[in-house]
Amino acid sequence: MKKLHFIILAAMLAFVGCAKKPQDVNVELVTVENEVKTIGSTQAYFECEFEYLNEITKALLVYCEDDQLKYAQTSKLEYVDGKWLTQMNYLEKKTKYYYRYEFYNGYNLMWTEIFNFTTTDQQDKPSVETVEATNITMNSATVEGNVTNDGGSPVTERGICYSIYENPTLSDSVRLAGTGIGRYYCEMTNLTNATTYYIRAFATNSEGTSFGDVITVRTVEHPMLPTVTTDEVSDITLNTAVCGGNVLSDGFAEITERGICYATHEEPTVFDYKVPGGEGLGLFQCRMSGLETLTTYYVRAYARNSEGYAYGNEVTFVTADETFLPEVITHEVTDFNHFYAIGGGEVVSNGGLDIIERGICWNTSPTPTTTDNKLTAGTGMGEFECRITYLFGNTTYYVRAFAANEAGMKYGNEVTFTTPPHPNTAPEGSIPSLFSISDNQQVFFSQGNLQYRASSNSWRFAEHQYDFVGGSSDDYWSGGEFGNVYENGVKCSNNEISQTYSGWIDLFGWATSGWNNNNHYYHPYDYESTGWTVDGYGYGYWDGQYANYSMAGDYVNMDWGVYNPITNGGNEAGRWRTLNCSEWNYVLQYRHDATYKRSSATVNGVEGYILLPDAWILPSGLTFTANAPDFVTNNYDLAKWAIMENAGAVFFPRAGRRYYGDEGVRYDSYYDYYWSSSHDASASYSTNDNAYCASLSYFSGYYGMSRNSGLPVRLVQNY
């Protein structure tokens, strides 16, 4: 077993950017185990195991021929069955490559030391293993194969062959699984139940086809009972309680009913009391009602298929006794607008037992409970207050205070309030919807990315949200022309950046608003041809001391939107501004239901990222998948996007970047950055003086980027 050591770095990445939470970065040693490498001549396959307490939101293998990974390429790591997997293609034969793993969890970037491998230069048939068969049912099974060596030429076909007879060949049944080396999986379907099958993996290159060992699988004879578990009981009152379960397996037959059953005796069945909870696999929840006070009940989840009923583990609970329940009253909601409301209550009696929880619950229908929406407000007797946020305009809400002790929970009286309509006018040049950037501030986003024309010294917003200038890419990220902005019939390009350019650009070095901040570079057309001297951007290196400032206070004019009038955004300086890194992080990660209001998407053929407003209702006839794994799942033509946009959706195109001061533009295919107004105070060395940007591919507002990089800008206006 090989262990690779990871360190969360206090410094930002010098070449690919480093995500971290400013002023709160600790050094932490973690390990990834069981690294497996399969090295061919032009391909390489890697897998490892890595566990971390927080969710990993992005994982990469970074590699190149340079031992410092200066101009590294990236290969995305996929998480499959507890392992991180990736495959690199189009490698050079007999070449030494350097690599490391990188993991990002929303705050920190964890990376390994740099390792290396060397591609082969042999010519032979591939080597392939038949690993195992899993997920065996009456008529299907999953088979894993592994191409361990490509034999010196690319593997052009791989898969499995199978038969009811020994030693199957390609003349029998075949399932293909792509190309290349490494692990792969094939689904065998339409099998016959209670039948033995013989299976072999195979792989083909220019030298021929190789086969793995034969394994056997016997399909299931007939369906079985489902598998279901029972949750603990919650929200217990005098005569109600909530319980649910999880149907883990359907037993190879459709789940036609699931729910909970309960009684005052052990081992309840569906012939006692039951509450149905739908159909199919997965989690469910049910509410029991009409219970007796101060009574012990026994509960089991159940699931039914064609073979009958299956029951989960048994749990017990005791209903509350009104004698010992607390008393709570609900206060009227008097301070509210279209976005938030202040509610609360008072615990006037603890029922003789300590108050372990209190708060308010609310919904848009009467009699809300804590299983709807709730906010807690500590423990104990007395008055309390809660701030409800992310409300819909022109909507009636029902609110009840609650308090709980060991005897159970008690609700207070119900009160209502109706929010006023959302503002029906939005600033000129904005998308007419509101986005929370903190607990008490909302903003409008501009109608498109910021654009600048040097020949007329003029600023504007893109006509459409999906517009971006792009350029001519000449490196490994893409190659060719990209972008969709034209001026007088001529395609604009960020490669043409200059003081006299008559087209539009939309990639800017940090703090290049045009305000003379006594630095070398402050014009929007400035770029640093040396590629590494970045102290000339936005208050840099002075007399051996760094005097770096964010776009605020005395230095707010470094902000493009503050210093400049935007012709189609009110044409007056000071109307717009750039979000700081904390605000980016809040709107992307921490506002209410943030994870359900963001995703990658394609709009009018342009890849990018969608953010949905605080008050969002999906238009009828359209679909939206949050956190989609690709840019295809959410695909909107102009007609569909017009409906989404009218409903308030905001789109950020993948606009590329100008790489570390170079005038060349890359269509960066993995990190998709937009500038923030925040200086990165941790990067205090002259070769890598950073500012923060939002990385939309990571949905994070804390990503350090060299300030002479050219990035897109999306402005906002406070509500």
Salt bridges, closest charged atoms under 4 A:
ASP24 OD2 - LYS21 NZ 3.72
GLU33 OE2 - LYS3 NZ 3.70
GLU35 OE1 - LYS2 NZ 3.77
GLU47 OE2 - LYS83 NZ 3.49
GLU47 OE1 - ARG183 NE 2.34
GLU102 OE2 - ARG100 NE 3.11
GLU144 OE2 - ARG183 NH1 2.53
ASP235 OD2 - ARG287 NH2 2.93
GLU257 OE2 - LYS274 NZ 2.83
ASP272 OD1 - HIS265 NE2 3.20
GLU327 OE2 - LYS410 NZ 3.08
GLU357 OE2 - LYS374 NZ 3.00
GLU383 OE2 - HIS331 NE2 3.95
GLU463 OE2 - HIS464 NE2 3.83
ASP467 OD2 - HIS464 ND1 3.05
ASP475 OD2 - ARG666 NE 3.27
GLU481 OE1 - LYS491 NZ 3.97
GLU487 OE2 - ARG453 NH1 2.69
ASP526 OD2 - HIS523 ND1 3.33
GLU572 OE1 - ARG575 NE 3.16
GLU583 OE1 - ARG577 NH1 2.91
ASP593 OD2 - HIS592 NE2 3.33
GLU607 OE1 - ARG654 NH1 2.42
ASP614 OD1 - ARG591 NH1 2.89
ASP662 OD2 - ARG666 NH1 3.14
ASP668 OD2 - ARG657 NE 2.70
ASP672 OD2 - ARG654 NE 3.16
ASP689 OD2 - ARG707 NH2 1.89
